[in-house]
Amino acid sequence: MSDLEQPPPVFGSWRRAYLVVALNLAVTIALGYLLTRWYA
């Protein structure tokens, strides 16, 4: 296997890695929205 075909070391697959990044982004946006609504 070449280096480009190997899975990422932490999540086991690129799909899981992208899912974690997308969920992190969604949670960050939701928290920003909620904090803005709460304090504004």
Phi, psi and omega in degrees: 000139176277170180297330181286339183265351182282146179289161177295150187290334188266311191264348177090334176207155180292328180299315178295322180296315178294324178296317178297318179295316180295318178294321177299317178296316180297317179294319179297316179295317180297317178295319176299318178297313182296319178295324178294317180293323184289316187262352182264000000 
